[in-house]
Amino acid sequence: MPKADRDVYIVNVGGEYRVRPAIAAVKGQTAGGGGRPLKVKFKNAADAPVTVLFPSGICTPSSIPIDPGKTGELELLDLPAPPAATEAPAVVVTYAVIVSKGTEWIMATGESGPRLIIDP
């Protein structure tokens, strides 16, 4: 299986479900732009099943269910090719993650990066 262009992790930190990173910037060209399909891999490292939801026009299907410890992969739809003289801009993929915990649905919080803790 080819390497993903971006990995996204769904984790449980202290009882709070988080998505790292909150959005995925994917660099390169889609197949319609003359390149290979761009892929984003979602890894569920949480203790419950999740569903990743996407806005329309980014991919099909518009949601991916992922069991705990499993991986789901998103292949971006073809985008228009950039002018030949310029480099392809990054594609920004937005998503929402819903965690299914028993009879409860929990929206995961997006994180932009690791926290820096300074102990005096």
VONUKOL-906293 format. One record per atom (N, C-alpha, C, CB): residue number from 0; residue in one letter; atom name; x, y, z negated. Coordinates in steps of 0.2 Angstrom, whole numbers. Glycine has a CB too. Example, Ala and Ser with C-alpha at 12.3 -4.5 7.8 and 13.67 -1.06 7.14 Angstrom:
+-----+--------+-------+-------+-------+-------+
: num : residu : atome :     x :     y :     z :
+-----+--------+-------+-------+-------+-------+
:   0 :      A :     N :    66 :   -28 :   -39 :
:   0 :      A :    CA :    62 :   -22 :   -39 :
:   0 :      A :     C :    66 :   -16 :   -39 :
:   0 :      A :    CB :    57 :   -22 :   -45 :
:   1 :      S :     N :    64 :   -11 :   -35 :
:   1 :      S :    CA :    68 :    -5 :   -36 :
:   1 :      S :     C :    64 :     0 :   -39 :
:   1 :      S :    CB :    70 :    -3 :   -29 :
+-----+--------+-------+-------+-------+-------+
//
This chain:
+-----+--------+-------+-------+-------+-------+
: num : residu : atome :     x :     y :     z :
+-----+--------+-------+-------+-------+-------+
:   0 :      M :     N :     4 :    -6 :     0 :
:   0 :      M :    CA :     0 :     0 :     0 :
:   0 :      M :     C :     4 :     6 :     0 :
:   0 :      M :    CB :    -5 :     0 :    -6 :
:   1 :      P :     N :     3 :    11 :     4 :
:   1 :      P :    CA :     7 :    17 :     5 :
:   1 :      P :     C :     7 :    21 :    -2 :
:   1 :      P :    CB :     5 :    21 :    10 :
:   2 :      K :     N :    12 :    25 :    -3 :
:   2 :      K :    CA :    12 :    29 :    -9 :
:   2 :      K :     C :     7 :    35 :    -9 :
:   2 :      K :    CB :    19 :    32 :   -11 :
:   3 :      A :     N :     3 :    36 :   -14 :
:   3 :      A :    CA :    -1 :    42 :   -14 :
:   3 :      A :     C :     2 :    48 :   -13 :
:   3 :      A :    CB :    -6 :    42 :   -20 :
:   4 :      D :     N :    -1 :    53 :   -11 :
:   4 :      D :    CA :     2 :    60 :   -10 :
:   4 :      D :     C :     1 :    64 :   -17 :
:   4 :      D :    CB :    -1 :    64 :    -5 :
:   5 :      R :     N :    -3 :    61 :   -21 :
:   5 :      R :    CA :    -4 :    65 :   -28 :
:   5 :      R :     C :    -7 :    59 :   -32 :
:   5 :      R :    CB :    -9 :    71 :   -27 :
:   6 :      D :     N :    -5 :    59 :   -38 :
:   6 :      D :    CA :    -8 :    55 :   -43 :
:   6 :      D :     C :   -12 :    59 :   -49 :
:   6 :      D :    CB :    -3 :    50 :   -47 :
:   7 :      V :     N :   -18 :    57 :   -50 :
:   7 :      V :    CA :   -22 :    60 :   -56 :
:   7 :      V :     C :   -23 :    55 :   -61 :
:   7 :      V :    CB :   -28 :    63 :   -52 :
:   8 :      Y :     N :   -23 :    57 :   -67 :
:   8 :      Y :    CA :   -24 :    52 :   -73 :
:   8 :      Y :     C :   -30 :    55 :   -77 :
:   8 :      Y :    CB :   -17 :    52 :   -77 :
:   9 :      I :     N :   -34 :    50 :   -79 :
:   9 :      I :    CA :   -39 :    51 :   -84 :
:   9 :      I :     C :   -37 :    47 :   -90 :
:   9 :      I :    CB :   -46 :    48 :   -81 :
:  10 :      V :     N :   -37 :    51 :   -95 :
:  10 :      V :    CA :   -34 :    49 :  -102 :
:  10 :      V :     C :   -39 :    51 :  -108 :
:  10 :      V :    CB :   -27 :    51 :  -103 :
:  11 :      N :     N :   -38 :    47 :  -113 :
:  11 :      N :    CA :   -41 :    49 :  -119 :
:  11 :      N :     C :   -36 :    51 :  -124 :
:  11 :      N :    CB :   -46 :    43 :  -122 :
:  12 :      V :     N :   -36 :    57 :  -126 :
:  12 :      V :    CA :   -31 :    60 :  -131 :
:  12 :      V :     C :   -35 :    62 :  -137 :
:  12 :      V :    CB :   -27 :    66 :  -128 :
:  13 :      G :     N :   -34 :    59 :  -143 :
:  13 :      G :    CA :   -37 :    60 :  -149 :
:  13 :      G :     C :   -45 :    60 :  -148 :
:  13 :      G :    CB :   -35 :    67 :  -151 :
:  14 :      G :     N :   -48 :    56 :  -144 :
:  14 :      G :    CA :   -55 :    56 :  -144 :
:  14 :      G :     C :   -58 :    60 :  -139 :
:  14 :      G :    CB :   -58 :    57 :  -150 :
:  15 :      E :     N :   -54 :    64 :  -135 :
:  15 :      E :    CA :   -56 :    69 :  -130 :
:  15 :      E :     C :   -54 :    66 :  -123 :
:  15 :      E :    CB :   -54 :    76 :  -131 :
:  16 :      Y :     N :   -58 :    66 :  -119 :
:  16 :      Y :    CA :   -56 :    64 :  -112 :
:  16 :      Y :     C :   -54 :    69 :  -108 :
:  16 :      Y :    CB :   -63 :    60 :  -108 :
:  17 :      R :     N :   -48 :    68 :  -104 :
:  17 :      R :    CA :   -45 :    73 :  -101 :
:  17 :      R :     C :   -43 :    71 :   -94 :
:  17 :      R :    CB :   -39 :    76 :  -104 :
:  18 :      V :     N :   -42 :    76 :   -89 :
:  18 :      V :    CA :   -40 :    74 :   -82 :
:  18 :      V :     C :   -33 :    78 :   -81 :
:  18 :      V :    CB :   -45 :    76 :   -77 :
:  19 :      R :     N :   -28 :    74 :   -79 :
:  19 :      R :    CA :   -22 :    78 :   -78 :
:  19 :      R :     C :   -19 :    76 :   -71 :
:  19 :      R :    CB :   -16 :    75 :   -83 :
:  20 :      P :     N :   -19 :    81 :   -66 :
:  20 :      P :    CA :   -20 :    88 :   -67 :
:  20 :      P :     C :   -27 :    89 :   -66 :
:  20 :      P :    CB :   -16 :    92 :   -62 :
:  21 :      A :     N :   -30 :    96 :   -67 :
:  21 :      A :    CA :   -37 :    97 :   -67 :
:  21 :      A :     C :   -39 :    98 :   -59 :
:  21 :      A :    CB :   -38 :   104 :   -70 :
:  22 :      I :     N :   -34 :   100 :   -55 :
:  22 :      I :    CA :   -35 :   100 :   -48 :
:  22 :      I :     C :   -29 :    97 :   -44 :
:  22 :      I :    CB :   -36 :   107 :   -45 :
:  23 :      A :     N :   -29 :    94 :   -39 :
:  23 :      A :    CA :   -24 :    91 :   -35 :
:  23 :      A :     C :   -22 :    95 :   -29 :
:  23 :      A :    CB :   -25 :    84 :   -33 :
:  24 :      A :     N :   -16 :    98 :   -28 :
:  24 :      A :    CA :   -14 :   101 :   -22 :
:  24 :      A :     C :   -10 :    96 :   -18 :
:  24 :      A :    CB :    -9 :   107 :   -24 :
:  25 :      V :     N :   -12 :    94 :   -12 :
:  25 :      V :    CA :    -9 :    89 :    -8 :
:  25 :      V :     C :    -6 :    93 :    -2 :
:  25 :      V :    CB :   -14 :    84 :    -6 :
:  26 :      K :     N :     1 :    91 :    -1 :
:  26 :      K :    CA :     4 :    95 :     4 :
:  26 :      K :     C :     5 :    90 :    10 :
:  26 :      K :    CB :    11 :    97 :     2 :
:  27 :      G :     N :     4 :    92 :    16 :
:  27 :      G :    CA :     5 :    88 :    22 :
:  27 :      G :     C :    -1 :    89 :    27 :
:  27 :      G :    CB :     5 :    81 :    20 :
:  28 :      Q :     N :    -1 :    85 :    32 :
:  28 :      Q :    CA :    -6 :    85 :    37 :
:  28 :      Q :     C :   -11 :    79 :    37 :
:  28 :      Q :    CB :    -3 :    86 :    44 :
:  29 :      T :     N :   -17 :    80 :    38 :
:  29 :      T :    CA :   -22 :    74 :    39 :
:  29 :      T :     C :   -21 :    71 :    45 :
:  29 :      T :    CB :   -29 :    76 :    37 :
:  30 :      A :     N :   -24 :    65 :    47 :
:  30 :      A :    CA :   -23 :    62 :    53 :
:  30 :      A :     C :   -26 :    66 :    59 :
:  30 :      A :    CB :   -28 :    56 :    53 :
:  31 :      G :     N :   -31 :    70 :    58 :
:  31 :      G :    CA :   -33 :    75 :    63 :
:  31 :      G :     C :   -28 :    80 :    65 :
:  31 :      G :    CB :   -40 :    78 :    61 :
:  32 :      G :     N :   -23 :    82 :    60 :
:  32 :      G :    CA :   -18 :    86 :    62 :
:  32 :      G :     C :   -12 :    83 :    64 :
:  32 :      G :    CB :   -16 :    90 :    55 :
:  33 :      G :     N :   -12 :    77 :    66 :
:  33 :      G :    CA :    -7 :    73 :    69 :
:  33 :      G :     C :    -2 :    69 :    64 :
:  33 :      G :    CB :    -2 :    78 :    72 :
:  34 :      G :     N :    -4 :    70 :    58 :
:  34 :      G :    CA :    -1 :    66 :    52 :
:  34 :      G :     C :    -5 :    60 :    50 :
:  34 :      G :    CB :     1 :    70 :    47 :
:  35 :      R :     N :    -2 :    57 :    45 :
:  35 :      R :    CA :    -6 :    51 :    42 :
:  35 :      R :     C :   -11 :    54 :    37 :
:  35 :      R :    CB :    -1 :    46 :    38 :
:  36 :      P :     N :   -16 :    50 :    35 :
:  36 :      P :    CA :   -21 :    52 :    31 :
:  36 :      P :     C :   -18 :    54 :    24 :
:  36 :      P :    CB :   -27 :    47 :    30 :
:  37 :      L :     N :   -20 :    59 :    21 :
:  37 :      L :    CA :   -18 :    61 :    14 :
:  37 :      L :     C :   -22 :    58 :     9 :
:  37 :      L :    CB :   -19 :    69 :    13 :
:  38 :      K :     N :   -19 :    55 :     4 :
:  38 :      K :    CA :   -22 :    51 :    -1 :
:  38 :      K :     C :   -21 :    54 :    -8 :
:  38 :      K :    CB :   -20 :    44 :    -1 :
:  39 :      V :     N :   -26 :    54 :   -12 :
:  39 :      V :    CA :   -25 :    55 :   -19 :
:  39 :      V :     C :   -27 :    49 :   -23 :
:  39 :      V :    CB :   -30 :    61 :   -21 :
:  40 :      K :     N :   -23 :    47 :   -28 :
:  40 :      K :    CA :   -24 :    41 :   -32 :
:  40 :      K :     C :   -27 :    43 :   -39 :
:  40 :      K :    CB :   -18 :    36 :   -32 :
:  41 :      F :     N :   -32 :    41 :   -41 :
:  41 :      F :    CA :   -35 :    42 :   -48 :
:  41 :      F :     C :   -34 :    36 :   -52 :
:  41 :      F :    CB :   -43 :    44 :   -48 :
:  42 :      K :     N :   -30 :    37 :   -58 :
:  42 :      K :    CA :   -29 :    31 :   -62 :
:  42 :      K :     C :   -33 :    32 :   -69 :
:  42 :      K :    CB :   -21 :    31 :   -64 :
:  43 :      N :     N :   -37 :    27 :   -71 :
:  43 :      N :    CA :   -41 :    28 :   -77 :
:  43 :      N :     C :   -37 :    24 :   -82 :
:  43 :      N :    CB :   -48 :    24 :   -76 :
:  44 :      A :     N :   -34 :    28 :   -86 :
:  44 :      A :    CA :   -30 :    26 :   -92 :
:  44 :      A :     C :   -34 :    27 :   -99 :
:  44 :      A :    CB :   -23 :    29 :   -93 :
:  45 :      A :     N :   -41 :    28 :   -98 :
:  45 :      A :    CA :   -45 :    29 :  -103 :
:  45 :      A :     C :   -48 :    22 :  -105 :
:  45 :      A :    CB :   -51 :    34 :  -102 :
:  46 :      D :     N :   -52 :    22 :  -111 :
:  46 :      D :    CA :   -55 :    16 :  -113 :
:  46 :      D :     C :   -62 :    15 :  -111 :
:  46 :      D :    CB :   -55 :    16 :  -121 :
:  47 :      A :     N :   -65 :    19 :  -106 :
:  47 :      A :    CA :   -71 :    18 :  -104 :
:  47 :      A :     C :   -72 :    19 :   -96 :
:  47 :      A :    CB :   -76 :    24 :  -107 :
:  48 :      P :     N :   -77 :    17 :   -93 :
:  48 :      P :    CA :   -78 :    18 :   -86 :
:  48 :      P :     C :   -79 :    25 :   -84 :
:  48 :      P :    CB :   -84 :    14 :   -83 :
:  49 :      V :     N :   -76 :    27 :   -78 :
:  49 :      V :    CA :   -77 :    34 :   -76 :
:  49 :      V :     C :   -80 :    35 :   -69 :
:  49 :      V :    CB :   -70 :    38 :   -77 :
:  50 :      T :     N :   -83 :    40 :   -67 :
:  50 :      T :    CA :   -85 :    42 :   -61 :
:  50 :      T :     C :   -82 :    48 :   -59 :
:  50 :      T :    CB :   -93 :    42 :   -60 :
:  51 :      V :     N :   -78 :    48 :   -53 :
:  51 :      V :    CA :   -75 :    55 :   -51 :
:  51 :      V :     C :   -79 :    57 :   -45 :
:  51 :      V :    CB :   -68 :    53 :   -48 :
:  52 :      L :     N :   -82 :    64 :   -46 :
:  52 :      L :    CA :   -86 :    67 :   -41 :
:  52 :      L :     C :   -82 :    72 :   -37 :
:  52 :      L :    CB :   -92 :    70 :   -45 :
:  53 :      F :     N :   -84 :    72 :   -31 :
:  53 :      F :    CA :   -81 :    77 :   -26 :
:  53 :      F :     C :   -86 :    82 :   -23 :
:  53 :      F :    CB :   -76 :    73 :   -21 :
:  54 :      P :     N :   -84 :    88 :   -21 :
:  54 :      P :    CA :   -88 :    92 :   -17 :
:  54 :      P :     C :   -89 :    89 :   -10 :
:  54 :      P :    CB :   -86 :    99 :   -17 :
:  55 :      S :     N :   -94 :    91 :    -7 :
:  55 :      S :    CA :   -95 :    88 :     0 :
:  55 :      S :     C :   -90 :    91 :     5 :
:  55 :      S :    CB :  -102 :    90 :     3 :
:  56 :      G :     N :   -88 :    88 :    10 :
:  56 :      G :    CA :   -84 :    90 :    15 :
:  56 :      G :     C :   -76 :    88 :    14 :
:  56 :      G :    CB :   -84 :    97 :    16 :
:  57 :      I :     N :   -75 :    85 :     8 :
:  57 :      I :    CA :   -68 :    83 :     6 :
:  57 :      I :     C :   -67 :    76 :     8 :
:  57 :      I :    CB :   -66 :    85 :    -1 :
:  58 :      C :     N :   -71 :    72 :     7 :
:  58 :      C :    CA :   -70 :    65 :     8 :
:  58 :      C :     C :   -77 :    61 :     8 :
:  58 :      C :    CB :   -66 :    62 :     2 :
:  59 :      T :     N :   -77 :    55 :    10 :
:  59 :      T :    CA :   -82 :    50 :    10 :
:  59 :      T :     C :   -80 :    44 :     6 :
:  59 :      T :    CB :   -86 :    49 :    16 :
:  60 :      P :     N :   -83 :    41 :     1 :
:  60 :      P :    CA :   -89 :    44 :    -2 :
:  60 :      P :     C :   -88 :    50 :    -6 :
:  60 :      P :    CB :   -93 :    38 :    -6 :
:  61 :      S :     N :   -94 :    53 :    -9 :
:  61 :      S :    CA :   -93 :    59 :   -13 :
:  61 :      S :     C :   -92 :    57 :   -20 :
:  61 :      S :    CB :   -99 :    63 :   -12 :
:  62 :      S :     N :   -91 :    51 :   -22 :
:  62 :      S :    CA :   -90 :    49 :   -29 :
:  62 :      S :     C :   -86 :    42 :   -29 :
:  62 :      S :    CB :   -96 :    48 :   -33 :
:  63 :      I :     N :   -82 :    41 :   -34 :
:  63 :      I :    CA :   -78 :    35 :   -35 :
:  63 :      I :     C :   -79 :    32 :   -42 :
:  63 :      I :    CB :   -71 :    35 :   -33 :
:  64 :      P :     N :   -82 :    26 :   -43 :
:  64 :      P :    CA :   -82 :    24 :   -50 :
:  64 :      P :     C :   -76 :    20 :   -51 :
:  64 :      P :    CB :   -88 :    19 :   -51 :
:  65 :      I :     N :   -73 :    21 :   -57 :
:  65 :      I :    CA :   -67 :    17 :   -59 :
:  65 :      I :     C :   -67 :    14 :   -66 :
:  65 :      I :    CB :   -60 :    22 :   -58 :
:  66 :      D :     N :   -66 :     8 :   -66 :
:  66 :      D :    CA :   -66 :     4 :   -73 :
:  66 :      D :     C :   -60 :     6 :   -77 :
:  66 :      D :    CB :   -67 :    -3 :   -72 :
:  67 :      P :     N :   -60 :     5 :   -83 :
:  67 :      P :    CA :   -54 :     6 :   -87 :
:  67 :      P :     C :   -48 :     2 :   -85 :
:  67 :      P :    CB :   -55 :     5 :   -95 :
:  68 :      G :     N :   -42 :     5 :   -84 :
:  68 :      G :    CA :   -36 :     2 :   -82 :
:  68 :      G :     C :   -35 :     1 :   -75 :
:  68 :      G :    CB :   -35 :    -5 :   -86 :
:  69 :      K :     N :   -40 :     3 :   -71 :
:  69 :      K :    CA :   -40 :     2 :   -64 :
:  69 :      K :     C :   -38 :     9 :   -60 :
:  69 :      K :    CB :   -47 :     0 :   -61 :
:  70 :      T :     N :   -38 :     8 :   -54 :
:  70 :      T :    CA :   -36 :    14 :   -50 :
:  70 :      T :     C :   -41 :    15 :   -44 :
:  70 :      T :    CB :   -29 :    13 :   -47 :
:  71 :      G :     N :   -43 :    21 :   -42 :
:  71 :      G :    CA :   -47 :    23 :   -36 :
:  71 :      G :     C :   -43 :    27 :   -32 :
:  71 :      G :    CB :   -53 :    26 :   -39 :
:  72 :      E :     N :   -44 :    26 :   -25 :
:  72 :      E :    CA :   -40 :    30 :   -21 :
:  72 :      E :     C :   -45 :    34 :   -16 :
:  72 :      E :    CB :   -36 :    26 :   -16 :
:  73 :      L :     N :   -43 :    41 :   -15 :
:  73 :      L :    CA :   -47 :    45 :   -11 :
:  73 :      L :     C :   -43 :    47 :    -5 :
:  73 :      L :    CB :   -49 :    52 :   -15 :
:  74 :      E :     N :   -46 :    46 :     1 :
:  74 :      E :    CA :   -43 :    48 :     7 :
:  74 :      E :     C :   -46 :    54 :    10 :
:  74 :      E :    CB :   -43 :    42 :    13 :
:  75 :      L :     N :   -43 :    59 :    11 :
:  75 :      L :    CA :   -46 :    66 :    13 :
:  75 :      L :     C :   -48 :    65 :    20 :
:  75 :      L :    CB :   -41 :    72 :    12 :
:  76 :      L :     N :   -54 :    69 :    22 :
:  76 :      L :    CA :   -56 :    69 :    28 :
:  76 :      L :     C :   -51 :    73 :    33 :
:  76 :      L :    CB :   -63 :    72 :    28 :
:  77 :      D :     N :   -52 :    72 :    39 :
:  77 :      D :    CA :   -48 :    76 :    44 :
:  77 :      D :     C :   -49 :    83 :    44 :
:  77 :      D :    CB :   -49 :    73 :    51 :
:  78 :      L :     N :   -44 :    87 :    43 :
:  78 :      L :    CA :   -44 :    94 :    43 :
:  78 :      L :     C :   -41 :    97 :    50 :
:  78 :      L :    CB :   -40 :    97 :    37 :
:  79 :      P :     N :   -43 :   103 :    52 :
:  79 :      P :    CA :   -40 :   106 :    58 :
:  79 :      P :     C :   -33 :   106 :    58 :
:  79 :      P :    CB :   -43 :   113 :    59 :
:  80 :      A :     N :   -29 :   105 :    63 :
:  80 :      A :    CA :   -22 :   105 :    63 :
:  80 :      A :     C :   -20 :   113 :    63 :
:  80 :      A :    CB :   -19 :   102 :    70 :
:  81 :      P :     N :   -15 :   114 :    59 :
:  81 :      P :    CA :   -12 :   121 :    59 :
:  81 :      P :     C :    -8 :   123 :    65 :
:  81 :      P :    CB :    -7 :   122 :    53 :
:  82 :      P :     N :    -7 :   129 :    67 :
:  82 :      P :    CA :    -3 :   131 :    73 :
:  82 :      P :     C :     4 :   127 :    72 :
:  82 :      P :    CB :    -2 :   139 :    73 :
:  83 :      A :     N :     6 :   126 :    78 :
:  83 :      A :    CA :    12 :   122 :    79 :
:  83 :      A :     C :    18 :   125 :    75 :
:  83 :      A :    CB :    14 :   120 :    86 :
:  84 :      A :     N :    18 :   132 :    75 :
:  84 :      A :    CA :    24 :   135 :    73 :
:  84 :      A :     C :    24 :   136 :    65 :
:  84 :      A :    CB :    24 :   142 :    76 :
:  85 :      T :     N :    19 :   134 :    62 :
:  85 :      T :    CA :    18 :   135 :    55 :
:  85 :      T :     C :    18 :   128 :    51 :
:  85 :      T :    CB :    13 :   139 :    53 :
:  86 :      E :     N :    20 :   128 :    45 :
:  86 :      E :    CA :    19 :   122 :    41 :
:  86 :      E :     C :    12 :   121 :    38 :
:  86 :      E :    CB :    24 :   122 :    35 :
:  87 :      A :     N :    10 :   115 :    38 :
:  87 :      A :    CA :     3 :   114 :    35 :
:  87 :      A :     C :     2 :   117 :    28 :
:  87 :      A :    CB :     1 :   107 :    36 :
:  88 :      P :     N :    -3 :   120 :    27 :
:  88 :      P :    CA :    -4 :   123 :    20 :
:  88 :      P :     C :    -6 :   117 :    15 :
:  88 :      P :    CB :    -9 :   128 :    20 :
:  89 :      A :     N :    -5 :   118 :     9 :
:  89 :      A :    CA :    -8 :   113 :     4 :
:  89 :      A :     C :   -15 :   112 :     4 :
:  89 :      A :    CB :    -5 :   114 :    -3 :
:  90 :      V :     N :   -18 :   106 :     4 :
:  90 :      V :    CA :   -25 :   105 :     3 :
:  90 :      V :     C :   -26 :   105 :    -5 :
:  90 :      V :    CB :   -27 :    99 :     7 :
:  91 :      V :     N :   -31 :   109 :    -7 :
:  91 :      V :    CA :   -33 :   108 :   -14 :
:  91 :      V :     C :   -39 :   104 :   -15 :
:  91 :      V :    CB :   -34 :   116 :   -17 :
:  92 :      V :     N :   -39 :    99 :   -19 :
:  92 :      V :    CA :   -44 :    94 :   -20 :
:  92 :      V :     C :   -47 :    96 :   -27 :
:  92 :      V :    CB :   -42 :    87 :   -19 :
:  93 :      T :     N :   -53 :    98 :   -27 :
:  93 :      T :    CA :   -57 :    99 :   -34 :
:  93 :      T :     C :   -61 :    93 :   -35 :
:  93 :      T :    CB :   -61 :   105 :   -34 :
:  94 :      Y :     N :   -62 :    91 :   -42 :
:  94 :      Y :    CA :   -66 :    85 :   -43 :
:  94 :      Y :     C :   -69 :    86 :   -51 :
:  94 :      Y :    CB :   -62 :    79 :   -43 :
:  95 :      A :     N :   -74 :    82 :   -52 :
:  95 :      A :    CA :   -76 :    82 :   -59 :
:  95 :      A :     C :   -76 :    75 :   -61 :
:  95 :      A :    CB :   -83 :    85 :   -60 :
:  96 :      V :     N :   -74 :    73 :   -67 :
:  96 :      V :    CA :   -74 :    67 :   -70 :
:  96 :      V :     C :   -79 :    66 :   -76 :
:  96 :      V :    CB :   -67 :    65 :   -72 :
:  97 :      I :     N :   -84 :    61 :   -75 :
:  97 :      I :    CA :   -89 :    59 :   -80 :
:  97 :      I :     C :   -87 :    53 :   -83 :
:  97 :      I :    CB :   -96 :    59 :   -77 :
:  98 :      V :     N :   -87 :    52 :   -89 :
:  98 :      V :    CA :   -85 :    46 :   -93 :
:  98 :      V :     C :   -91 :    43 :   -96 :
:  98 :      V :    CB :   -80 :    48 :   -99 :
:  99 :      S :     N :   -92 :    37 :   -95 :
:  99 :      S :    CA :   -98 :    33 :   -97 :
:  99 :      S :     C :   -96 :    29 :  -103 :
:  99 :      S :    CB :  -101 :    28 :   -92 :
: 100 :      K :     N :   -99 :    32 :  -109 :
: 100 :      K :    CA :   -97 :    29 :  -116 :
: 100 :      K :     C :  -103 :    27 :  -119 :
: 100 :      K :    CB :   -93 :    34 :  -120 :
: 101 :      G :     N :  -105 :    20 :  -118 :
: 101 :      G :    CA :  -111 :    17 :  -120 :
: 101 :      G :     C :  -117 :    20 :  -117 :
: 101 :      G :    CB :  -112 :    19 :  -128 :
: 102 :      T :     N :  -121 :    24 :  -120 :
: 102 :      T :    CA :  -127 :    27 :  -117 :
: 102 :      T :     C :  -126 :    34 :  -116 :
: 102 :      T :    CB :  -134 :    26 :  -121 :
: 103 :      E :     N :  -120 :    37 :  -117 :
: 103 :      E :    CA :  -118 :    44 :  -117 :
: 103 :      E :     C :  -114 :    45 :  -111 :
: 103 :      E :    CB :  -114 :    46 :  -123 :
: 104 :      W :     N :  -115 :    51 :  -108 :
: 104 :      W :    CA :  -111 :    53 :  -102 :
: 104 :      W :     C :  -107 :    59 :  -105 :
: 104 :      W :    CB :  -115 :    55 :   -96 :
: 105 :      I :     N :  -100 :    59 :  -104 :
: 105 :      I :    CA :   -96 :    64 :  -106 :
: 105 :      I :     C :   -92 :    67 :  -100 :
: 105 :      I :    CB :   -91 :    61 :  -112 :
: 106 :      M :     N :   -92 :    74 :  -100 :
: 106 :      M :    CA :   -88 :    77 :   -95 :
: 106 :      M :     C :   -81 :    78 :   -97 :
: 106 :      M :    CB :   -91 :    84 :   -93 :
: 107 :      A :     N :   -76 :    75 :   -93 :
: 107 :      A :    CA :   -69 :    76 :   -95 :
: 107 :      A :     C :   -66 :    83 :   -94 :
: 107 :      A :    CB :   -65 :    71 :   -91 :
: 108 :      T :     N :   -62 :    85 :   -98 :
: 108 :      T :    CA :   -59 :    92 :   -98 :
: 108 :      T :     C :   -53 :    91 :   -94 :
: 108 :      T :    CB :   -57 :    94 :  -105 :
: 109 :      G :     N :   -52 :    96 :   -89 :
: 109 :      G :    CA :   -46 :    97 :   -85 :
: 109 :      G :     C :   -40 :   100 :   -88 :
: 109 :      G :    CB :   -48 :   101 :   -78 :
: 110 :      E :     N :   -34 :    97 :   -87 :
: 110 :      E :    CA :   -28 :   100 :   -90 :
: 110 :      E :     C :   -24 :   102 :   -84 :
: 110 :      E :    CB :   -24 :    95 :   -94 :
: 111 :      S :     N :   -20 :   108 :   -85 :
: 111 :      S :    CA :   -16 :   110 :   -79 :
: 111 :      S :     C :    -9 :   108 :   -80 :
: 111 :      S :    CB :   -16 :   118 :   -79 :
: 112 :      G :     N :    -7 :   106 :   -86 :
: 112 :      G :    CA :     0 :   103 :   -87 :
: 112 :      G :     C :     1 :   102 :   -94 :
: 112 :      G :    CB :     5 :   108 :   -85 :
: 113 :      P :     N :     7 :    99 :   -96 :
: 113 :      P :    CA :     8 :    97 :  -103 :
: 113 :      P :     C :     8 :   103 :  -107 :
: 113 :      P :    CB :    15 :    94 :  -103 :
: 114 :      R :     N :     7 :   102 :  -113 :
: 114 :      R :    CA :     7 :   108 :  -118 :
: 114 :      R :     C :    14 :   108 :  -121 :
: 114 :      R :    CB :     2 :   107 :  -124 :
: 115 :      L :     N :    16 :   114 :  -123 :
: 115 :      L :    CA :    23 :   115 :  -126 :
: 115 :      L :     C :    22 :   117 :  -133 :
: 115 :      L :    CB :    27 :   121 :  -122 :
: 116 :      I :     N :    25 :   112 :  -137 :
: 116 :      I :    CA :    24 :   113 :  -144 :
: 116 :      I :     C :    31 :   115 :  -147 :
: 116 :      I :    CB :    21 :   107 :  -148 :
: 117 :      I :     N :    31 :   121 :  -151 :
: 117 :      I :    CA :    38 :   123 :  -153 :
: 117 :      I :     C :    37 :   123 :  -161 :
: 117 :      I :    CB :    39 :   130 :  -151 :
: 118 :      D :     N :    41 :   119 :  -164 :
: 118 :      D :    CA :    41 :   119 :  -171 :
: 118 :      D :     C :    46 :   123 :  -174 :
: 118 :      D :    CB :    42 :   111 :  -174 :
: 119 :      P :     N :    44 :   128 :  -178 :
: 119 :      P :    CA :    50 :   132 :  -181 :
: 119 :      P :     C :    54 :   129 :  -186 :
: 119 :      P :    CB :    46 :   138 :  -184 :
+-----+--------+-------+-------+-------+-------+
//
